[in-house]
Amino acid sequence: ADWLYGHYTTALVCRVPESTASQPTTTGLNGSKERVNIEQARQEWERVIGALRRLGAGVLELSPEEECPHGPFVADCAVVCEGTALVTRPGGDRRKEVEVIKKVLEQDLKLDIVQMLDDNATLHGQDVLFTGKEFFVGLTWFTNQAGARALADAFPDYRVSSINVPNEIEHLRDLCGVAGPNLLAVGKSKAAKMVLKEMELMGEFDYEILSLPDDLATDCVYMNGTILHCTKEEFPDSYKVFETVTDFHRVPVSNKELRKVGGALSRLALLVPLTKMK
């Protein structure tokens, strides 16, 4: 490959509209439904984007659209590898978001665009885990086998393994993430252990495993030699595990508010890798 995994030059992001706060929230620790504090969500978002800038990414910002409450979750809408972007079908009424992102990737970033041709195919960015060596695709309510095939067709140089994700889990990346070259962060729940077992069985390569007490803390971003990960306040036990990682720089970032509506850290930026000019 003529590129280096985890080296990104551009981050495509979208600001947080008011309507994001009206989305159904996940249940809090005590069983209560927690409303999103939109001002706090925007402050946390600004800090995440600030961290991406400091790590050397040129940030392309999309304006928020009130009719697109999931707009900030840009990484759902495309999978970018080397100089190619596969435009996904993340489900729900998100066609407008997908079209906007496709246009930016094609016109502003000059990527080769691949569309999913099979009308029955569904693929959500949060069900795709790229390790730099191969792809894992979680089969979920949002992603099917036809979607996994579309990914394999778009990136023929890489092995693509389909992984069955337990029904109660929304996305593959709710259970695991990439914390560095050759390093996977995986939760300790029964579901996470099942998924890891299948990944080890189906995958082509062996990886070091960073085993985290909290599944949601596996939501980290490895970028330009640095891991962006959860704060001590959010997940104290998992934070301690991240502290044991000495091979890379670490930047804890808070993402408490958007996480209430499923807004994982890895969904907030569509990262475009460094590639050689054609």
Solvent accessible surface area in square Angstrom, and as a share of the most:
residue,aa,sasa,rsa
1,A,115,0.89
2,D,74,0.38
3,W,32,0.11
4,L,111,0.55
5,Y,36,0.14
6,G,0,0.00
7,H,61,0.27
8,Y,33,0.12
9,T,59,0.34
10,T,18,0.11
11,A,0,0.00
12,L,0,0.00
13,V,0,0.00
14,C,7,0.04
15,R,89,0.33
16,V,4,0.02
17,P,1,0.01
18,E,96,0.43
19,S,24,0.15
20,T,0,0.00
21,A,13,0.10
22,S,79,0.51
23,Q,34,0.15
24,P,117,0.73
25,T,20,0.12
26,T,76,0.44
27,T,76,0.44
28,G,11,0.11
29,L,197,0.98
30,N,129,0.66
31,G,51,0.49
32,S,50,0.32
33,K,141,0.60
34,E,68,0.31
35,R,174,0.64
36,V,10,0.06
37,N,75,0.38
38,I,26,0.13
39,E,99,0.44
40,Q,59,0.26
41,A,0,0.00
42,R,68,0.25
43,Q,97,0.43
44,E,4,0.02
45,W,3,0.01
46,E,74,0.33
47,R,135,0.49
48,V,4,0.02
49,I,1,0.00
50,G,16,0.15
51,A,2,0.02
52,L,3,0.02
53,R,117,0.43
54,R,181,0.66
55,L,36,0.18
56,G,53,0.51
57,A,7,0.06
58,G,44,0.42
59,V,28,0.16
60,L,61,0.30
61,E,69,0.31
62,L,30,0.15
63,S,85,0.55
64,P,53,0.33
65,E,73,0.33
66,E,92,0.41
67,E,112,0.50
68,C,11,0.06
69,P,29,0.18
70,H,55,0.25
71,G,8,0.07
72,P,0,0.00
73,F,0,0.00
74,V,1,0.01
75,A,15,0.12
76,D,0,0.00
77,C,0,0.00
78,A,3,0.02
79,V,13,0.08
80,V,19,0.11
81,C,1,0.01
82,E,43,0.19
83,G,17,0.16
84,T,28,0.16
85,A,0,0.00
86,L,1,0.00
87,V,8,0.05
88,T,3,0.02
89,R,77,0.28
90,P,5,0.03
91,G,35,0.33
92,G,75,0.73
93,D,121,0.62
94,R,19,0.07
95,R,178,0.65
96,K,91,0.39
97,E,14,0.06
98,V,16,0.09
99,E,99,0.44
100,V,59,0.34
101,I,4,0.02
102,K,36,0.15
103,K,118,0.50
104,V,18,0.10
105,L,0,0.00
106,E,74,0.33
107,Q,99,0.44
108,D,88,0.46
109,L,39,0.19
110,K,156,0.66
111,L,20,0.10
112,D,71,0.37
113,I,38,0.19
114,V,49,0.28
115,Q,86,0.38
116,M,14,0.06
117,L,164,0.81
118,D,59,0.31
119,D,128,0.67
120,N,116,0.59
121,A,0,0.00
122,T,48,0.28
123,L,0,0.00
124,H,3,0.01
125,G,7,0.07
126,Q,2,0.01
127,D,0,0.00
128,V,7,0.04
129,L,0,0.00
130,F,29,0.12
131,T,3,0.02
132,G,17,0.16
133,K,82,0.35
134,E,0,0.00
135,F,0,0.00
136,F,2,0.01
137,V,0,0.00
138,G,0,0.00
139,L,39,0.20
140,T,26,0.15
141,W,189,0.66
142,F,64,0.27
143,T,2,0.01
144,N,52,0.27
145,Q,81,0.36
146,A,13,0.10
147,G,0,0.00
148,A,3,0.02
149,R,135,0.49
150,A,15,0.12
151,L,0,0.00
152,A,38,0.29
153,D,114,0.59
154,A,13,0.10
155,F,10,0.04
156,P,108,0.68
157,D,124,0.65
158,Y,32,0.12
159,R,111,0.41
160,V,33,0.19
161,S,5,0.03
162,S,21,0.14
163,I,0,0.00
164,N,94,0.48
165,V,12,0.07
166,P,21,0.13
167,N,114,0.58
168,E,134,0.60
169,I,31,0.16
170,E,92,0.41
171,H,5,0.02
172,L,0,0.00
173,R,49,0.18
174,D,37,0.19
175,L,1,0.01
176,C,1,0.00
177,G,1,0.01
178,V,10,0.06
179,A,0,0.00
180,G,0,0.00
181,P,59,0.37
182,N,52,0.27
183,L,20,0.10
184,L,3,0.02
185,A,0,0.00
186,V,3,0.02
187,G,4,0.04
188,K,99,0.42
189,S,43,0.28
190,K,162,0.69
191,A,10,0.08
192,A,0,0.00
193,K,123,0.52
194,M,103,0.46
195,V,1,0.01
196,L,30,0.15
197,K,152,0.64
198,E,39,0.17
199,M,4,0.02
200,E,113,0.51
201,L,151,0.75
202,M,74,0.33
203,G,17,0.16
204,E,101,0.45
205,F,82,0.34
206,D,132,0.69
207,Y,35,0.13
208,E,113,0.51
209,I,61,0.31
210,L,17,0.08
211,S,50,0.32
212,L,0,0.00
213,P,55,0.35
214,D,41,0.21
215,D,30,0.15
216,L,84,0.42
217,A,0,0.00
218,T,0,0.00
219,D,10,0.05
220,C,2,0.01
221,V,18,0.11
222,Y,18,0.07
223,M,0,0.00
224,N,41,0.21
225,G,23,0.22
226,T,4,0.02
227,I,0,0.00
228,L,1,0.01
229,H,0,0.00
230,C,3,0.02
231,T,22,0.13
232,K,124,0.53
233,E,130,0.58
234,E,29,0.13
235,F,31,0.13
236,P,68,0.43
237,D,78,0.40
238,S,0,0.00
239,Y,31,0.12
240,K,120,0.51
241,V,36,0.21
242,F,0,0.00
243,E,86,0.39
244,T,96,0.56
245,V,15,0.09
246,T,119,0.69
247,D,118,0.61
248,F,44,0.18
249,H,138,0.62
250,R,73,0.27
251,V,46,0.27
252,P,56,0.35
253,V,13,0.07
254,S,24,0.15
255,N,2,0.01
256,K,77,0.33
257,E,5,0.02
258,L,1,0.00
259,R,30,0.11
260,K,28,0.12
261,V,13,0.07
262,G,26,0.25
263,G,0,0.00
264,A,12,0.10
265,L,6,0.03
266,S,12,0.08
267,R,18,0.07
268,L,1,0.00
269,A,12,0.10
270,L,9,0.04
271,L,27,0.14
272,V,9,0.05
273,P,6,0.04
274,L,88,0.44
275,T,44,0.25
276,K,142,0.60
277,M,184,0.82
278,K,193,0.82
